[in-house]
Amino acid sequence: MSEHQVDLVVLGGGSGGYAAAIRASELGKKVVLIEKDKVGGTCLHRGCIPTKALLHAAEVADHVRSAASVGVAAHLDGIDPAGVTSYREGIVAKKFAGLKGLLKARGIEIVAGEGRLRPDRGVAVGEDVYRGADVILATGSYSRMLPGLEIGGRVLDSEGALALQVIPERVIILGGGVIGVEFASVWRSFGVDVTIVEALDHLVPNEDLALSKGLERAFRKRGIAARLGTRFRSVTQSDAGVEVALEDDTTLAADYLLVAVGRGPATGGLGFEDAGVALDRGFVTVDEHLQTTVPHVYAVGDIVPGLQLAHRSFQQGIFAAERIAGLEPVSVPETTIPRVTYSSPEVASVGLTEAQAREAHGDAVATYEYNLAGNGKSEILGTTGLVKVVRRADGPILGVHLIGDRVGELITEGQLAVGWEAHPEDLAPLIHAHPTQSEALGEAFLALAGKPLHAL
């Protein structure tokens, strides 16, 4: 057995892991990054990047279909699965090569293999042990399953859906959260008959109710069916397709079933508990500085309770690296982390929903909704939707919630407003370029400041 001594060992090369490695290297640390698959993790190879490439291909298909409405003569001959796959994989390959080059340029050693944390705080990879003054755990997440439901054949998880080389005729999606509605949006744009089955009463149930209802209306208009408040019972599959039985005694048939019921923390079998790292339902217990119950062992990303988002993982990786280097980075509260669902229409939010704000502040809450029908750029783009701002009465903005095509590009302004505890009166004088969708945010801030320009 060979032992290797470095300043920092990072276990996991996804968004949180590679961000931590790069930042620590910038701060003068000798870093080893251990990854059993490919650096970049789920986000780059099987999540964020490839799915958003699919969503862009879907958007192009929709634009071609509607080209005549803007005076452009175009015709959609169909979807070429091989061509879409080539486009998607080309983007992933380019970003992967860039990341590897960046890590190499920083002098970060990448160790290929599955690492296991030891009780002596070393990380074993095969016959080698890597020891650092500090360790960062960043092992990511996996697709959750329901009891008795197994992936295989015509029952897919998100990775299986990405790997499909055909455009199915009919698909059932189990789960109406972010992953489910994004795949529903893609497949519908590709001409697929889509039905979403969601056990809760609304799509994207963690969002403000106004956004959930807005997405449900938009999906109905697009022809995407949703069985809400309905639980899954069982699935049977054959060479011809799947039959899904629901607890309301109805049965649905399709070519495939996509299971999109969330992601769990990838912490099992990695030696964490044996090394003294406390777990709660599989998630790593950390303090406000992301340190685990073992001194000098930190955890970041999807294995830490909270939002499972690549940009959260990225920020936490930087935070942990800076703490290890003796700096005092600012901790970012969960409520100021932006959330975006890249369906058509997009859903974007930051801060408290109206329900959460009222639970925290009672009746001392004010809200305003601005309909994108009044926004010139949204009319040009042909999108409907709304901006909803939640504030504490006579106080700061608590939440910003958006639905409409491309609104994900607007949420950073909402993050600044919530993160800086800005009052609408502070934001009302700011000028938003015309014609842009950002004007809709400006209109909402003006209205909550008591001086609406276009609202009645």
CORGI-V454812 format. One line per field, one symbol per residue. ss: DSSP state (@ for helix, = for strand, . for the rest). phi: phi as a letter, one per 20 degrees, with the letter a starting at -180 (. if undefined). psi: psi as a letter, one per 20 degrees, with the letter a starting at -180 (. if undefined). A space follows every 50 residues. Layout:
ss->???
phi->???
psi->???
This chain:
ss->.==========...@@@@@@@@@@@@....=====.....@@@@@..@@@ @@@@@@@@@@@@@@@.@@@@..........@@@@@@@@@@@@@@@@@@@@ @@@@@...====...==.....===..==========...===....... .=..==.@@@@@@......=====...@@@@@@@@@@@@...======.. ........@@@@@@@@@@@@@@..====...======....=====.... ====.====...===.............==..==......=.....===. @@@=.....@@@@@@@@@@@@@@@.........@@@..===....===== =..@@@@@@@@...=======@@@.@@@@@@....=======....==== ====..@@@@@@@@@@@@@....@@@@@.........@@@@@@@@@@@.. ......
phi->.ddcdcebdddodfgffffffffffgeneecdddbeccfomggfeccgff ffffffgfffgfffgegffdndebbeeqdegfffffffffffffffffff fffffemeeddeqeecfdfemedecmedcddcgccdebembcffcegndc eqmedddfffffegdcefeccddepdegfffffgfffffeneedcddcfe ebfkfeeggffgfffffffffeneecdemcefdacccbfeqccdedfemd cdcafbdeecdocdfecfmdnfffenffcclneefcefdmeffdgmddcb nfeegpfecfffggffffgfffffenecfefefgfdefccdefdffcbbb nefffffffecmeecccbddeffedffffffmddqbdcddcfglcffdac ccbqgmfgfefffffffffelfegffegffddfdecffgffgfffgffen cfedfe
psi->pqqpprhpppopkaggghggggghghjjqpppoppidpqhaggghjdggh hhgghghgggghgghjhhijjpoqpoirpnghgggggghggggghggggg hggghikppppprpqppqhjjropocjqpppqhqpppljbrrpqqqpipq pqdjoqahhhghipjqorhppppopkbggghghggghhhjjqopppophr iqrmiirqhhgghhhggghghijpqpnqkpqqgrqqqahhbqppprijkr pqqrhqppomkrqrpniqjjjghhijppqokiqppraijjpaippjprqq biippapnqghggghhgggghhghjjrmqppoqhijpqpppkaorqpqrq aqrgghghhhjcilpqqppppihjpghhggikqrarppppqppkarphqp pqprpjihiiihhhgggghjlqqhhhhhiqppqpprhhhhggggggghij mqgiq.
